[in-house]
Each structure stands twice: as structure tokens, then as C-alpha cells.
Amino acid sequence: MKPKVVTRFAPSPTGFLHIGGARTALFNWLYARHHGGEMRLRIEDTDRARSTKEAIDAILDGLTWLGIEGDGEALYQSERAARHREVAEALLAKGAAYRCYTSAEELAAMRETAAAEGRPPRYDGRWRDRDPSEAPAGVDPVIRLKAPLEGETVIPDLVQGEVRFANKDLDDLVILRSDGSPTYMLAVVVDDHDMGVTTIIRGDDHLTNAARQSLIYKALDWPVPEMAHIPLIHGPDGAKLSKRHGALGVETYRAMGYLPEALRNYLVRLGWSHGDDEFFSTEAMIELFDLGSVGRSPARFDFAKLENMNGHYMREADPAALLDALGPVIDAEEDAPALKAALDAGGRERLAIAMPSLAERAKTLKELLDNARFLWAARPLAMEEKAQKLLDGEAPAHLAALNARFAALPDWTAEAIEAAVRAYAEEAGLKLGKVAQPLRAALTGSTTSPGIFDVLLALGRDEAMARIADQAA
């Protein structure tokens, strides 16, 4: 019987959860869910000088926001150093590893010689078969894996296919440093084994690591997990992803106004496909995701496609949920305190009313917020130049007449407002636009806005009439 699928996401908390890491987490999560298995979370915090609680919290928060939850408690690699040392000692005892007393100066000389001969730097194995009695006094050794010198190490990769490495190029790697701390290579293998990981899904920049780690598994007589190395994400120009392309932390995308379901959908399409389908519910992703449909070429990050996808999800979203999601966007604004005060003073109710119409016209929550600022703007409104021109000529008289009709309405409803405006336009012999355009300018200070009847309803009768009166004859 095949064992339950267990994947893992193992970020290093020396920075926030970047977009590439988020995609790796998503692929691991989807693969595990597709097979009815589990995804475990491991924080690789052995670099104590660079690992921070802030980064750990940001990674966990980013995963939660994206809807990618690990199964069980997160494992912290730094807490397992004793177990890592135990395994290194076991390898030493069975003759699969050895103590190496090579000095830093000797290692530097090896690198210089290799460079002069045009070879990649490799440890030359000088302590591999020496008698321990030859060890120099007062030197703390490292422990190195006794790797095979001939043949090949083959990785049957679920994305890349069969990948072969000549063992002569995989030197005797250090598994335990001279201070007794484990190296990354050893810690990863031990933790993956102890966590029961069956499938390792990570970036293809780890392919060489896969070969070295495979040697450690075999030396320990442990089963080697399945491996899948996914191509990295590049920018639209084909270059390695940088901040200008979108290599930002997940929390930045949240502050920029992207919805988690949109970002999740966009990330799953970066390197994986299912025909020509673009939009996937979480349930559909889980049902359809498989590693066989992950491409071998780098995916290209495209902000325009992400924005379009986000706009789709905004139009589909519940308006109340969009209102709640605005919090991080508002926090990121320069005038956040003033914005929060305006919302608390009635702006939130106006925003809730206008939300469906605003969501139709925006691709991000940031754009939606910018488009909504007229709702709590102070009177008299600052006018755009084009809007000011709409208030010339007969416009003030029309605005005064409309205000009289608005004052007489028994109820301030969308239907009553629209009926009053249309009736006035018809009686005045005007096309609706000739009335609506100056009305929009008076109410928003702009020539663009949500539907004019939605604007009137959201502002409320008193505020709408006051703004109109500011521009009326």
C-alpha cells in the first residue's frame, strides 16, 4: 500500500514570504490535498543571526492570508540540532562519514588550485582515509559524508524527468561543522525523514542539492522521497525575477489591494496549466492539480495579467468582504489616519453603498480606494479642469432645479432618484447625459465616477444636495 502523501514547505525566515515562495507553498499544498495527504510546515531558522521573529510572523501571516494552511504544528529546525548531531555521529560510526581536520588555509589553497586549472572547487578528500591518530592537536574537526567517487547519482524528477549527476562532481560535503552545528544539507534530510515527507516540491535551483541530499539518504539506508523541481519565476523580459518585476513579499501584494483568491489563482497558473482554463476555484485547483502539467520552462510574471485576474475576482466578490479587505490597503496609505477618521465619520456607510459600483470599475482595492475618495471629500470640492468646464453655461440652473426635486422626494432610494433625474431631463428637453455630466462634476469634482444614481444614493440626500448647492445658480 502506497504511503500517505506528505509534502512540506520549508521557508528560511531571513526575509518575508516572497512571491516565489508563496507559489512553492501553494504547489505543495495542492499536491497534498489532491492526494488526500498533508502538507507540513518547517521553519528553517538555523541561521540564528539572520532569522527574525518578524519574518517568521510575516511568513505565517502571509500563508494564512493566502489560505494555505499547514497540517499540524510548525516544526522549527533550530530546535532539532541534537537530533541532527545524533545522525551525523551514526554516519560516522558506520563508516559513512569521517572527521576532517583540513584548515581554512588548506581549503583556500584547494580553491586557488582548482581555479588556476579551470576546475570547479572540490574538496580533495585528504582526510577521507587517514588514520585518526594523525589528527593535529587542538583542532576541532568537521564531519564529512564519505560520498561515492565513481558512477552517477540519478534523480527521477517528477517535473524535470531523469536528472543525472556524476559522483566525481559531488565531493565529500560537510554535514557537521567544527562547532557541532549541522549544515543545511544534513538538517534538511533528517527533518524531511522524521516528518515523514514523501514528496519534495521546490525550485529547480535546488537540483544540485537534491543529488547531495540523495547521497545522505542512501548512506543512512533511508528511502529517498519523490522530488519535483519546478522552474523559477522570471520577469516579463525573461530575466530573473527582481523587485521591479514583482519579487515582493506577499504582504506587499495585500497592501497593494490584491485579493488572496486572485493571487492564489494567478500563482497556480505560473508554471501549471489545465488546457486554456484561466480561473479556478480552490476546489477545482485541488481536483485538477498534478505535477505532470507543470512546465519545465520558467514562468513569466505579468502584473497586467494579475490585475485583470484581480479585477475579475473583485467583481465576483461580496461587497462586505471587499470593505473588510480594504484595511491593509488603508494602512499603507500616507494619509491613513485621516482616511480612518473619514471612514469613522460616516464614510464607511457611504463606501458600503457605493461598493458594488466601485468594484465594477477597479482592478485592485488600491484603485477602488482612490476612486472612492470623493465620498468623503471636504466641501467645496476641488474641481478637475474638465469637470469645471461641465459646470459652465446653463449647468448651474439645471443643478438648482434638480436640487428642488431632490428636496421634494419622499424617500431617498435609487429608484426615486433615477426617476426624478430622468423626469427633469425629459421635461427640459435634454438628453440624460446633459444633466448627468454636470451633476457628476458637482458631486465628485471629476468627469468619471460610479453610476450617477449610485453616487447620489451613497452620498445621502443632505451631502448630495449640499454639494449641488455649491455649484448651483
C-alpha positions as CSV (number, residue, x, y, z in Angstrom):
1,M,0.0,0.0,0.0
2,K,1.4,3.4,-1.0
3,P,2.1,5.6,2.0
4,K,0.1,8.8,2.6
5,V,1.4,11.7,0.6
6,V,3.2,14.2,2.8
7,T,4.7,17.4,1.4
8,R,6.4,20.2,3.2
9,F,7.0,23.9,2.8
10,A,10.3,24.9,4.5
11,P,11.0,28.7,4.3
12,S,14.0,30.3,5.7
13,P,12.9,33.3,7.9
14,T,15.6,35.7,6.8
15,G,13.1,37.7,4.9
16,F,9.3,37.8,4.2
17,L,7.3,35.4,2.2
18,H,8.2,36.3,-1.4
19,I,6.1,35.5,-4.4
20,G,8.2,32.5,-5.5
21,G,8.0,31.0,-2.0
22,A,4.2,31.5,-2.0
23,R,3.9,29.6,-5.2
24,T,6.1,26.8,-3.9
25,A,3.9,26.6,-0.8
26,L,0.7,26.6,-3.0
27,F,2.0,23.7,-5.2
28,N,2.9,21.7,-2.1
29,W,-0.5,22.3,-0.5
30,L,-2.4,21.5,-3.7
31,Y,-0.5,18.3,-4.4
32,A,-1.0,17.1,-0.8
33,R,-4.7,18.0,-0.9
34,H,-5.2,16.4,-4.3
35,H,-3.8,13.1,-3.0
36,G,-5.7,13.3,0.3
37,G,-2.4,13.8,2.2
38,E,-0.8,16.5,4.3
39,M,1.4,19.5,3.9
40,R,3.7,20.1,6.8
41,L,5.4,23.5,7.6
42,R,9.0,23.7,8.7
43,I,10.8,27.0,9.6
44,E,14.4,26.6,8.7
45,D,15.8,29.0,11.3
46,T,19.2,27.6,11.8
47,D,20.8,30.9,10.7
48,R,20.1,32.5,14.1
49,A,21.8,35.7,13.2
50,R,19.6,36.4,10.2
51,S,16.3,34.7,11.3
52,T,13.9,37.1,12.9
53,K,10.5,36.7,14.7
54,E,9.2,39.4,12.5
55,A,10.0,37.4,9.4
56,I,8.5,34.2,10.9
57,D,5.3,36.0,11.8
58,A,5.1,37.6,8.3
59,I,5.6,34.1,6.6
60,L,2.9,32.5,8.8
61,D,0.5,35.5,8.3
62,G,1.1,35.5,4.5
63,L,0.3,31.8,4.2
64,T,-2.9,32.3,6.3
65,W,-4.0,35.2,4.2
66,L,-3.5,33.1,1.0
67,G,-5.5,30.3,2.5
68,I,-2.6,27.9,2.6
69,E,-2.7,26.2,6.0
70,G,-0.1,23.6,7.1
71,D,-1.2,20.4,8.8
72,G,-0.2,20.1,12.5
73,E,2.2,22.3,14.4
74,A,5.1,24.0,12.5
75,L,8.5,22.5,13.1
76,Y,11.4,24.8,13.9
77,Q,14.7,23.4,12.6
78,S,16.8,25.2,15.3
79,E,15.2,23.1,18.0
80,R,16.4,19.9,16.4
81,A,20.2,20.3,16.5
82,A,20.7,17.4,18.9
83,R,18.9,15.1,16.6
84,H,21.0,16.3,13.6
85,R,24.2,15.7,15.6
86,E,23.0,12.2,16.5
87,V,22.5,11.3,12.9
88,A,25.9,12.7,12.0
89,E,27.5,10.5,14.7
90,A,25.6,7.5,13.4
91,L,27.1,8.0,9.9
92,L,30.5,8.3,11.5
93,A,30.0,5.1,13.5
94,K,29.1,3.1,10.4
95,G,32.0,4.4,8.3
96,A,29.8,6.5,6.0
97,A,31.4,9.7,7.3
98,Y,34.7,10.8,8.6
99,R,36.3,13.6,10.7
100,C,38.2,16.2,8.6
101,Y,40.9,18.4,10.0
102,T,41.6,20.4,6.9
103,S,42.4,24.0,7.8
104,A,40.8,27.1,6.3
105,E,44.2,27.9,4.7
106,E,44.3,24.4,3.1
107,L,40.8,24.8,1.7
108,A,41.6,28.2,0.3
109,A,44.7,26.7,-1.5
110,M,42.4,24.0,-2.9
111,R,40.1,26.6,-4.4
112,E,43.0,28.6,-5.8
113,T,44.5,25.5,-7.5
114,A,41.1,24.5,-8.9
115,A,40.6,28.0,-10.3
116,A,44.0,28.0,-11.9
117,E,43.3,24.7,-13.6
118,G,39.8,25.8,-14.7
119,R,38.0,23.3,-12.4
120,P,35.1,23.9,-10.0
121,P,36.3,23.9,-6.4
122,R,36.1,20.5,-4.8
123,Y,37.4,19.1,-1.5
124,D,40.2,16.7,-2.4
125,G,39.4,14.1,0.3
126,R,42.7,14.3,2.0
127,W,41.2,13.1,5.4
128,R,38.9,10.5,3.9
129,D,41.1,7.5,4.7
130,R,43.7,8.9,7.1
131,D,44.1,7.4,10.5
132,P,42.5,9.5,13.2
133,S,45.8,9.2,15.1
134,E,47.3,11.7,12.6
135,A,44.8,14.4,13.8
136,P,46.5,17.6,14.8
137,A,46.2,18.6,18.4
138,G,43.8,21.4,19.4
139,V,41.8,21.3,16.1
140,D,38.0,20.8,16.1
141,P,37.2,18.7,13.0
142,V,34.2,18.9,10.8
143,I,32.4,15.7,9.8
144,R,32.2,15.0,6.1
145,L,30.0,12.5,4.2
146,K,32.0,9.8,2.5
147,A,30.4,10.2,-0.9
148,P,30.9,7.6,-3.8
149,L,33.8,8.5,-6.0
150,E,32.5,6.9,-9.2
151,G,29.3,6.3,-11.0
152,E,26.2,8.5,-11.1
153,T,23.5,9.8,-8.8
154,V,20.2,9.7,-10.6
155,I,17.2,11.9,-9.6
156,P,13.9,10.7,-11.1
157,D,12.3,14.1,-11.0
158,L,8.6,14.4,-11.4
159,V,8.9,17.6,-13.3
160,Q,12.4,17.6,-14.9
161,G,12.5,13.9,-15.8
162,E,15.6,11.8,-15.1
163,V,18.5,14.1,-14.0
164,R,22.0,12.6,-13.7
165,F,25.0,13.8,-11.7
166,A,28.5,12.4,-11.9
167,N,29.5,11.4,-8.4
168,K,33.0,12.8,-9.0
169,D,31.5,16.2,-9.1
170,L,29.7,15.7,-5.7
171,D,32.6,16.0,-3.2
172,D,32.5,14.9,0.4
173,L,30.2,17.5,1.8
174,V,30.4,18.8,5.3
175,I,27.4,17.5,7.4
176,L,28.5,18.8,10.8
177,R,30.6,21.9,11.4
178,S,33.5,22.1,13.8
179,D,31.3,23.8,16.4
180,G,28.9,20.8,16.3
181,S,26.2,22.6,14.4
182,P,24.6,20.8,11.4
183,T,24.8,22.0,7.9
184,Y,21.7,22.7,5.8
185,M,22.2,19.5,3.8
186,L,22.1,17.3,6.8
187,A,19.3,19.1,8.7
188,V,17.0,19.0,5.7
189,V,17.4,15.3,5.1
190,V,16.9,14.4,8.8
191,D,13.9,16.7,9.2
192,D,12.2,15.5,6.0
193,H,12.7,11.9,7.1
194,D,11.5,12.4,10.6
195,M,8.5,14.4,9.3
196,G,7.6,11.5,7.0
197,V,7.9,13.6,3.9
198,T,7.2,11.6,0.8
199,T,7.3,14.3,-1.9
200,I,9.6,17.3,-2.0
201,I,8.4,20.1,-4.3
202,R,10.7,23.1,-4.6
203,G,12.5,25.4,-7.0
204,D,14.9,23.9,-9.6
205,D,17.7,25.9,-8.1
206,H,17.8,23.1,-5.5
207,L,18.5,20.4,-8.1
208,T,22.2,20.0,-7.2
209,N,21.1,19.9,-3.5
210,A,18.8,17.0,-4.5
211,A,21.8,15.0,-5.6
212,R,23.8,15.7,-2.5
213,Q,20.9,15.0,-0.2
214,S,20.2,11.8,-2.0
215,L,23.6,10.6,-1.1
216,I,22.9,11.3,2.6
217,Y,19.6,9.3,2.4
218,K,21.4,6.4,0.8
219,A,24.2,6.4,3.4
220,L,21.5,6.2,6.1
221,D,19.6,3.5,4.3
222,W,16.5,5.7,4.3
223,P,14.1,5.9,1.4
224,V,14.7,8.9,-0.8
225,P,11.5,11.0,-1.2
226,E,10.0,11.7,-4.6
227,M,11.3,15.0,-5.9
228,A,9.8,17.7,-8.1
229,H,11.9,20.7,-9.0
230,I,9.8,23.5,-10.5
231,P,11.2,26.2,-12.7
232,L,11.7,29.6,-11.2
233,I,9.6,32.6,-11.9
234,H,11.1,35.2,-14.3
235,G,10.0,38.7,-15.2
236,P,8.2,39.6,-18.4
237,D,11.5,40.2,-20.1
238,G,12.8,36.7,-19.3
239,A,15.3,37.9,-16.7
240,K,15.5,36.6,-13.2
241,L,12.6,37.9,-11.1
242,S,13.5,41.1,-9.3
243,K,11.6,43.7,-7.3
244,R,10.9,45.7,-10.4
245,H,9.2,42.6,-11.9
246,G,7.2,41.7,-8.8
247,A,9.6,39.8,-6.5
248,L,7.9,41.3,-3.5
249,G,6.6,40.0,-0.2
250,V,3.1,38.7,-0.1
251,E,2.2,41.4,2.5
252,T,3.1,44.0,-0.2
253,Y,0.5,42.5,-2.6
254,R,-2.0,42.6,0.2
255,A,-1.3,46.3,0.8
256,M,-1.4,47.0,-3.0
257,G,-5.0,45.7,-3.0
258,Y,-4.9,42.2,-4.4
259,L,-7.3,39.6,-3.1
260,P,-5.9,36.4,-1.8
261,E,-8.1,34.2,-4.1
262,A,-6.9,36.2,-7.1
263,L,-3.3,36.0,-6.2
264,R,-3.7,32.2,-5.4
265,N,-5.3,31.7,-8.8
266,Y,-2.6,33.7,-10.6
267,L,0.2,31.8,-8.8
268,V,-1.2,28.4,-9.7
269,R,-1.1,29.4,-13.4
270,L,2.6,30.4,-13.1
271,G,4.0,27.2,-14.5
272,W,1.0,24.9,-14.3
273,S,-1.9,24.7,-16.7
274,H,-5.1,22.9,-17.4
275,G,-5.9,23.4,-21.0
276,D,-6.8,27.0,-21.7
277,D,-8.6,27.5,-18.4
278,E,-7.7,30.7,-16.5
279,F,-10.0,30.8,-13.5
280,F,-10.1,28.1,-10.9
281,S,-11.9,27.8,-7.6
282,T,-9.9,26.3,-4.7
283,E,-11.9,23.1,-5.1
284,A,-11.1,22.9,-8.8
285,M,-7.4,23.5,-8.2
286,I,-7.3,20.7,-5.7
287,E,-9.2,18.4,-8.0
288,L,-7.1,19.1,-11.1
289,F,-3.6,19.9,-9.9
290,D,-0.9,17.4,-10.8
291,L,2.9,17.7,-11.3
292,G,2.7,16.3,-14.8
293,S,1.2,19.5,-16.0
294,V,4.0,21.7,-14.6
295,G,6.2,23.0,-17.4
296,R,10.0,22.8,-17.5
297,S,10.4,26.4,-18.7
298,P,10.5,29.4,-16.3
299,A,7.1,31.1,-15.8
300,R,6.9,34.8,-16.5
301,F,5.3,37.2,-14.0
302,D,3.0,39.7,-15.6
303,F,1.4,42.4,-13.5
304,A,-1.2,43.2,-16.2
305,K,-2.5,39.7,-16.1
306,L,-2.5,39.7,-12.3
307,E,-4.5,42.9,-12.3
308,N,-7.0,41.6,-14.8
309,M,-7.5,38.5,-12.8
310,N,-7.9,40.5,-9.6
311,G,-10.5,42.7,-11.3
312,H,-12.5,39.6,-12.1
313,Y,-12.4,38.4,-8.5
314,M,-13.4,41.9,-7.3
315,R,-16.4,41.9,-9.5
316,E,-17.4,38.5,-8.2
317,A,-16.7,39.3,-4.5
318,D,-19.2,40.1,-1.8
319,P,-19.2,43.9,-1.3
320,A,-19.0,43.5,2.5
321,A,-15.9,41.2,2.1
322,L,-14.3,43.9,-0.1
323,L,-14.9,46.5,2.6
324,D,-13.2,44.3,5.2
325,A,-10.3,43.6,2.8
326,L,-9.6,47.4,2.5
327,G,-7.9,47.5,5.9
328,P,-4.3,46.7,4.9
329,V,-4.7,49.0,1.8
330,I,-5.8,51.9,4.0
331,D,-2.9,51.2,6.5
332,A,-0.4,51.5,3.6
333,E,-1.7,55.0,2.5
334,E,0.3,58.1,3.5
335,D,-2.9,59.7,4.9
336,A,-4.1,56.6,6.7
337,P,-5.0,58.4,9.9
338,A,-7.2,60.9,8.0
339,L,-8.7,58.2,5.9
340,K,-9.7,56.2,9.0
341,A,-11.2,59.3,10.6
342,A,-13.2,60.0,7.5
343,L,-14.5,56.4,7.4
344,D,-15.4,56.5,11.0
345,A,-17.3,59.8,10.4
346,G,-19.8,58.2,8.0
347,G,-17.5,57.4,5.1
348,R,-17.8,53.7,5.7
349,E,-21.5,53.7,5.2
350,R,-21.2,55.6,2.0
351,L,-18.4,53.3,0.8
352,A,-20.6,50.2,1.6
353,I,-23.4,51.6,-0.6
354,A,-21.1,52.5,-3.5
355,M,-19.0,49.3,-3.2
356,P,-20.7,47.3,-6.0
357,S,-20.4,50.1,-8.5
358,L,-16.8,50.9,-7.4
359,A,-15.8,47.3,-7.7
360,E,-17.0,47.2,-11.3
361,R,-14.5,49.9,-12.3
362,A,-11.3,48.8,-10.4
363,K,-8.7,46.1,-10.8
364,T,-7.2,46.5,-7.3
365,L,-8.5,47.6,-3.9
366,K,-6.0,50.4,-4.1
367,E,-7.6,51.7,-7.3
368,L,-11.0,51.2,-5.7
369,L,-10.0,53.3,-2.7
370,D,-8.6,56.0,-4.9
371,N,-11.8,56.1,-6.9
372,A,-13.9,56.3,-3.7
373,R,-12.2,59.3,-2.1
374,F,-14.9,61.7,-3.4
375,L,-17.3,60.1,-1.0
376,W,-15.7,61.8,2.0
377,A,-14.1,64.8,0.3
378,A,-14.4,68.1,2.1
379,R,-16.6,70.9,0.6
380,P,-16.3,72.8,-1.5
381,L,-14.9,70.1,-3.7
382,A,-11.6,70.6,-5.6
383,M,-12.6,70.5,-9.3
384,E,-10.6,68.9,-12.1
385,E,-10.3,71.2,-15.1
386,K,-12.6,69.1,-17.3
387,A,-15.2,68.9,-14.5
388,Q,-15.1,72.7,-14.1
389,K,-16.0,73.1,-17.7
390,L,-19.1,71.0,-17.3
391,L,-20.4,73.5,-14.8
392,D,-20.4,76.4,-17.2
393,G,-23.4,77.8,-19.1
394,E,-26.8,76.5,-18.1
395,A,-25.5,73.8,-15.8
396,P,-25.9,75.8,-12.6
397,A,-29.6,76.4,-13.4
398,H,-30.2,72.7,-14.1
399,L,-28.5,71.8,-10.8
400,A,-30.7,74.2,-8.9
401,A,-33.8,72.7,-10.5
402,L,-32.6,69.2,-9.7
403,N,-32.0,70.1,-6.1
404,A,-35.6,71.3,-5.7
405,R,-36.8,68.0,-7.0
406,F,-34.5,66.1,-4.7
407,A,-35.7,68.1,-1.7
408,A,-39.3,67.0,-2.5
409,L,-38.6,63.3,-2.8
410,P,-40.4,61.4,0.0
411,D,-37.8,58.6,0.0
412,W,-34.0,58.7,-0.9
413,T,-33.9,55.5,-2.9
414,A,-32.1,54.6,-6.1
415,E,-35.3,54.2,-7.9
416,A,-36.8,57.5,-6.7
417,I,-33.5,59.4,-7.5
418,E,-33.3,58.0,-11.0
419,A,-36.9,58.7,-11.7
420,A,-36.5,62.3,-10.6
421,V,-33.4,62.9,-12.8
422,R,-34.9,61.3,-15.9
423,A,-38.2,63.2,-15.4
424,Y,-36.3,66.5,-15.2
425,A,-34.2,65.7,-18.3
426,E,-37.3,64.8,-20.3
427,E,-39.2,68.0,-19.2
428,A,-36.2,70.2,-20.0
429,G,-35.9,68.5,-23.5
430,L,-32.3,67.3,-22.6
431,K,-30.6,64.1,-23.2
432,L,-29.8,62.4,-19.9
433,G,-26.1,62.9,-20.3
434,K,-26.6,66.7,-20.4
435,V,-28.0,66.5,-16.9
436,A,-25.9,63.7,-15.5
437,Q,-22.5,65.1,-16.5
438,P,-22.7,68.4,-14.7
439,L,-24.3,66.5,-11.8
440,R,-21.4,64.2,-11.7
441,A,-18.9,67.1,-11.7
442,A,-20.7,68.8,-8.9
443,L,-20.9,65.7,-6.7
444,T,-17.4,64.3,-7.3
445,G,-15.2,67.0,-8.8
446,S,-14.4,64.7,-11.6
447,T,-15.7,63.5,-15.0
448,T,-15.5,59.9,-14.0
449,S,-17.2,58.1,-11.2
450,P,-19.5,55.2,-10.5
451,G,-23.0,55.5,-11.9
452,I,-24.5,58.9,-11.0
453,F,-27.5,57.4,-9.3
454,D,-25.2,55.2,-7.1
455,V,-23.2,58.3,-6.3
456,L,-26.3,60.2,-5.2
457,L,-27.5,57.3,-3.1
458,A,-24.1,56.7,-1.4
459,L,-23.6,60.4,-0.5
460,G,-27.0,60.7,1.1
461,R,-29.6,63.4,0.5
462,D,-28.1,66.1,2.7
463,E,-24.5,65.8,1.5
464,A,-25.5,65.4,-2.2
465,M,-27.8,68.5,-2.0
466,A,-25.1,70.5,-0.3
467,R,-22.5,69.7,-3.0
468,I,-25.0,70.5,-5.7
469,A,-25.9,73.8,-4.0
470,D,-22.2,74.8,-4.0
471,Q,-22.3,74.8,-7.8
472,A,-26.0,75.7,-8.5
473,A,-27.2,79.1,-9.7
